[in-house]
Amino acid sequence: MRVGVLSGGGDCPGLNAVIRAIVRTGAAEYGYEFTGFRDGWRGPLEGDTMPLDVQAVRGILPRGGTILGSSRTNPLGEEAAAGGRSGLERIRDNLANFGVDALVVIGGEDTLGVAARLHGEGLKVIGVPKTIDNDLSATDYTFGFDTAVNIAMEAIDRLHTTAESHHRALIVEVMGRSAGWIALHAGMAGGANVILIPEQPFDIEQVCAWVQHRFQTRYAPIVVVAEGAHPKEGSEELLTQERDAFGHVRYGGVGQMLASEIERRTGKEARATVLGHVQRGGTPTAFDRVLATRFGIHAIRAVADGAFGSMVALRGTEIVRVPIAAATSELKLVPRERYAEAELFFG
């Protein structure tokens, strides 16, 4: 059997660990051969491949990024392309031309949404959940999340000392378009004085009150905010007109907006730090390496069992299989009770 592998969407630490585990397990246990598709769905859409064997995956376990490359290409938007074929038809034809019998798709909500559609069209697909936002339903954790949280936590630790040296309020903007898991975990671990997430629209007056209270204790405040967080009023000001291939609005500017408002309303100096893609890069943590490796092992075993249309997921400490369609049907958001735990330490 020949198995195709692709990684789509934003990159994250642990992708290479998954690819390595898929190839090494598949070759050792089943004698499978592999074809790597470059840059997410662009690879099977355009027939762009690379060799993927045991030699190709040696030494990649600790490396960030993905040796296959990634993109946010949406083949569902490629209707009536060259030769009058839709994106799905082009993928189906290219898989057949390369002799690919099954496809392992590593990605988040959008990438796996395409995989679910392909499965509905009769293609043999297995999903592996990947997102630093940790917002995929049906799995307790996704690899890349732990690394992103640790990167953000270390930044917060470092910013505490400079904030107090200059008696400034420092705002740390982290990733999280629709879900605030990174902000919540990094903020709690880093001792932030305020944490703002997309699930809970914030009151700027209350934020400023917490900032003032922190200054009154002779300490400088740290505010952690997810990029998708927004005030109860005026949230449209934080949206750009740009959208990605899947139609998602690109957020930006909430950190700077908070810094400006805090300065204006409190008279205290405030600065914003945007961590951005720093959270995606570099060496994965031990947790992410192990989780990614286990996902890869169980993904290729799902191929061997013919469990197509399923996604591997973490439930407790066990790796289980769930329908891809169910895993992508809704986002996993931060529950109100989890945010309430963090609120105990605000101000």
Long-range contacts (C-beta under 8 A, 24 or more apart in sequence): 1-30, 1-32, 1-33, 1-101, 1-102, 1-303, 2-32, 2-33, 2-34, 2-35, 2-98, 2-99, 2-100, 2-101, 3-32, 3-33, 3-34, 3-35, 3-100, 3-101, 3-102, 3-103, 3-104, 3-300, 3-303, 4-34, 4-35, 4-36, 4-37, 4-44, 4-95, 4-98, 4-100, 4-102, 4-103, 4-104, 5-34, 5-35, 5-36, 5-37, 5-52, 5-68, 5-103, 5-104, 5-106, 6-36, 6-37, 6-40, 6-41, 6-43, 6-44, 6-68, 6-103, 6-104, 6-105, 6-106, 6-107, 7-40, 7-66, 7-68, 7-69, 7-70, 7-106, 7-107, 7-130, 8-40, 8-41, 8-70, 8-71, 8-72, 8-73, 8-105, 8-106, 8-107, 8-108, 8-110, 8-111, 8-114, 9-40, 9-70, 9-72, 9-107, 9-108, 9-110, 9-111, 9-130, 9-131, 10-70, 10-72, 10-108, 10-131, 10-132, 10-280, 11-64, 11-65, 11-66, 11-70, 11-280, 11-281, 12-130, 12-131, 12-132, 12-143, 12-144, 12-147, 12-148, 12-280, 13-64, 13-143, 13-144, 13-147, 13-148, 13-280, 13-281, 13-282, 13-283, 13-284, 13-285, 13-288, 14-130, 14-143, 14-144, 14-147, 14-284, 14-288, 14-289, 14-291, 14-292, 15-65, 15-66, 15-68, 15-70, 15-106, 15-130, 15-144, 15-292, 16-57, 16-60, 16-61, 16-63, 16-64, 16-65, 16-66, 16-67, 17-60, 17-61, 17-143, 17-284, 17-288, 17-289, 17-292, 17-293, 17-296, 18-106, 18-128, 18-130, 18-143, 18-292, 18-293, 18-295, 18-296, 18-299, 19-52, 19-57, 19-60, 19-66, 19-67, 19-68, 19-106, 19-296, 20-57, 20-60, 20-61, 20-293, 20-296, 21-292, 21-293, 21-294, 21-295, 21-296, 21-297, 21-299, 21-300, 22-104, 22-296, 22-297, 22-299, 22-300, 23-52, 23-53, 23-54, 23-56, 23-57, 24-54, 24-57, 25-296, 25-297, 25-300, 25-301, 26-300, 26-303, 27-53, 27-54, 29-300, 29-301, 29-304, 30-300, 30-304, 32-300, 32-303, 35-98, 35-100, 36-67, 36-68, 37-68, 38-68, 38-69, 39-68, 39-69, 39-70, 39-71, 39-73, 40-69, 40-70, 40-71, 40-72, 40-73, 40-107, 40-111, 41-71, 41-73, 41-74, 41-75, 41-87, 41-91, 41-111, 41-114, 42-71, 42-73, 43-68, 44-75, 44-90, 44-91, 44-94, 44-95, 44-103, 45-73, 45-75, 45-78, 45-87, 45-90, 45-91, 45-94, 46-90, 46-94, 47-94, 47-97, 47-98, 49-98, 61-289, 61-293, 62-283, 62-284, 62-289, 63-283, 64-280, 64-281, 64-282, 64-283, 64-284, 65-281, 72-110, 72-244, 72-245, 72-246, 73-245, 74-110, 74-114, 74-245, 74-246, 75-114, 76-114, 76-117, 77-245, 88-117, 88-118, 88-121, 91-118, 91-123, 92-121, 92-123, 95-123, 102-126, 102-303, 102-308, 104-128, 104-299, 104-300, 104-303, 106-130, 107-131, 108-133, 108-135, 108-136, 108-142, 109-135, 109-136, 109-328, 109-331, 110-246, 110-248, 112-136, 112-311, 112-324, 112-327, 112-328, 113-328, 115-324, 116-309, 116-324, 116-325, 116-328, 119-308, 119-309, 119-324, 119-325, 120-325, 124-303, 124-308, 125-308, 125-309, 125-324, 126-299, 126-302, 126-303, 126-307, 126-308, 126-310, 126-311, 126-312, 127-299, 127-310, 127-311, 127-312, 127-324, 127-327, 128-295, 128-296, 128-299, 128-311, 128-312, 129-295, 129-311, 129-312, 129-313, 129-327, 132-175, 132-182, 132-279, 132-280, 133-175, 133-176, 133-177, 133-178, 133-179, 133-181, 133-182, 134-179, 134-181, 134-182, 134-332, 135-178, 135-179, 135-181, 135-331, 135-332, 135-333, 136-327, 136-328, 136-331, 136-332, 137-326, 137-327, 137-328, 137-329, 137-330, 137-331, 137-332, 138-311, 138-313, 138-322, 138-326, 138-327, 139-311, 139-313, 139-314, 139-315, 139-322, 139-327, 140-313, 140-314, 140-315, 140-316, 141-291, 141-314, 143-284, 143-288, 143-291, 143-292, 143-295, 144-280, 144-284, 144-288, 145-181, 145-182, 145-288, 146-285, 146-287, 146-288, 146-291, 147-279, 147-282, 147-283, 147-284, 147-285, 147-288, 148-174, 148-175, 148-182, 148-186, 148-279, 148-280, 149-182, 149-185, 149-186, 149-189, 150-285, 151-275, 151-278, 151-279, 151-282, 152-182, 152-183, 152-186, 152-190, 152-224, 152-275, 152-279, 153-185, 153-186, 153-189, 153-190, 155-190, 155-273, 155-275, 155-278, 156-186, 156-187, 156-189, 156-190, 156-191, 156-192, 156-222, 156-224, 157-190, 159-222, 159-273, 160-190, 160-191, 160-220, 160-222, 163-220, 163-221, 163-222, 164-219, 164-220, 166-220, 166-269, 167-215, 167-220, 167-268, 167-269, 168-220, 168-268, 168-269, 168-270, 168-271, 169-211, 169-214, 169-215, 169-220, 169-221, 169-222, 169-223, 169-259, 169-262, 169-266, 169-268, 169-269, 169-270, 169-271, 170-220, 170-221, 170-222, 170-223, 170-270, 170-271, 170-272, 170-273, 171-223, 171-224, 171-225, 171-255, 171-258, 171-259, 171-262, 171-270, 171-271, 171-272, 171-273, 172-222, 172-223, 172-224, 172-225, 172-255, 172-272, 172-273, 172-275, 173-225, 173-226, 173-227, 173-254, 173-255, 173-272, 173-273, 173-274, 173-275, 173-276, 174-224, 174-225, 174-226, 174-227, 174-275, 174-279, 175-226, 175-227, 175-275, 175-276, 175-279, 175-280, 176-226, 176-227, 176-228, 176-229, 177-226, 177-227, 177-228, 177-248, 177-251, 178-228, 178-331, 178-333, 179-226, 179-228, 179-331, 179-332, 179-333, 179-334, 180-226, 180-228, 180-229, 180-333, 180-334, 180-339, 181-334, 182-226, 182-279, 183-224, 183-225, 183-226, 183-229, 184-334, 184-338, 184-339, 184-342, 186-224, 187-224, 187-342, 188-341, 188-342, 188-345, 190-222, 190-224, 191-222, 191-345, 192-222, 192-223, 192-224, 192-345, 193-221, 193-222, 193-223, 193-345, 193-346, 193-347, 194-221, 194-222, 194-223, 194-224, 194-346, 194-347, 195-223, 195-224, 195-225, 195-339, 195-342, 195-346, 196-223, 196-224, 196-225, 196-226, 196-229, 196-254, 196-258, 197-226, 197-229, 197-334, 197-339, 198-226, 198-228, 198-229, 198-230, 198-333, 199-333, 199-334, 199-336, 199-339, 200-229, 200-334, 200-336, 200-339, 201-229, 201-230, 201-231, 201-232, 201-235, 202-229, 202-230, 202-231, 202-232, 203-231, 203-232, 204-231, 204-258, 204-261, 204-265, 205-265, 207-258, 207-261, 207-262, 208-261, 208-262, 208-265, 208-266, 209-347, 210-346, 210-347, 211-262, 211-266, 211-268, 211-270, 212-266, 212-268, 213-347, 214-347, 215-266, 215-268, 223-258, 223-262, 225-254, 225-255, 225-258, 226-254, 227-251, 227-252, 227-254, 227-255, 228-254, 229-254, 230-254, 294-319, 295-319
